[in-house]
Amino acid sequence: MSVLLGLYSTVSIVAGIVFFVAGTVGLLRFPDSLTRLHALTKADNLGLGLIVLGLLPYSGSLGAALKLVVIWALVQFAGATVAQMIGALAAGEHPQSTGRRRR
Amino acid sequence: MGLILDGGIALLTIGIAAWTIRAADDFAAVVGFVAYGLILTLAWTRLGAYDVALTEAAIGGGATGVILMRAGARVKPAPAARASKRARILVGALSAAVAAGLAAIVLLPPEPAPSLALEVREHLASTGLGNPIGGVLMAYRAADTFLETVVVLLALFGVWSLGRDAHWGGRPGPAPRAGEGGALPLFARVLVPAGIVIGIYIVWVGADAPGGKFQGATILAAMAILAGMAGLVEAPATSGRRLRWLLSAGPIVFVGIGLAGIPLAGAFLAYPPGFEKPLILVIEVALTVSLAAMLALIVAGPPERAK
């Protein structure tokens, strides 16, 4: 059982790291803001999600496991919001312009 | 395995620091500074100093990063003045001397190393606190903690004084434009209540576990800033009487209890026996409220509109 759990964690975390590496490579290599944003959000969503899934068996208690999931959900929510704002800015909509910056 | 991780963190710290110094413009330098703060957080975590790690993440990387970014956006972009070669060599040499001196202090401590740890562990029970760091900050280094909060208040006055005379006492930042959609208002509506709970929890848990007023106040200030950015609340006029009471409540309560300690406990900032825990709690709550207001207003910037 513990061998299976270990295997499951290893696979999840390695898969998560792959997404982070791919997201970073995309962030560095992609040509414009929107595609870079696409790469970045994959690292946030899937990369962190898979790492959290892999860590769950080792969190020790239900409370700690729940906290890990909540952290992932909060990062998702923040990432999605920021991605919307950067995306709108990149597309030239400026929905959240603070008035200081004029185009 | 641990060695690889620690070595990697150390290399990253130095690498990001060098990159931040070499950064081409203000924005890149601030981004580097924030990343540097997060790497330092990891380093403190590896050292087991969770209180310091929390503070570094909240104040070193987070709040200071935001303040620097706002400051960078305010000043007009100017070509970086390149100091003469002699000045740069001098600055480099002085910096290296300071770094070497600090390294010598850390690496070659006198035997036994000066530390309050044992004493604090012995007397911690009398403060009613379970977190030795909280005990040091509130009992052994209360004067330092008091001055730290006053420094933040002075920094806020400095920020306010950057505004124009006509705007003195007015509201900071541009007026929020109501009715704008987008993802931020929804995000703020959902996150701010949760963030307020987390901020209060971090303050409360600071008595027995890593956490405390500075870290909690930073989270509360971040929630206020988020609500302001989303246009849900408007920045208060900086001349408001209630606001000024809010800002000064923490230092006033702290210095009041500290002065009361002279007749009651025999020294400035000493707590009468038996009342340590409730008094520390009162100070912590008042300081949290004031610090959160100070940090949020420092980020909000100097007044830019008339009352």
HADDOCK unambig.tbl for C-alpha pairs under 7 A between the chains (distance, minus, plus):
assign (segid A and resid 81 and name CA) (segid B and resid 183 and name CA) 5.46 0.50 0.50
assign (segid A and resid 81 and name CA) (segid B and resid 184 and name CA) 6.28 0.50 0.50
assign (segid A and resid 81 and name CA) (segid B and resid 187 and name CA) 6.68 0.50 0.50
assign (segid A and resid 84 and name CA) (segid B and resid 183 and name CA) 6.52 0.50 0.50
assign (segid A and resid 95 and name CA) (segid B and resid 180 and name CA) 6.86 0.50 0.50
assign (segid A and resid 95 and name CA) (segid B and resid 182 and name CA) 6.38 0.50 0.50
assign (segid A and resid 99 and name CA) (segid B and resid 174 and name CA) 6.69 0.50 0.50
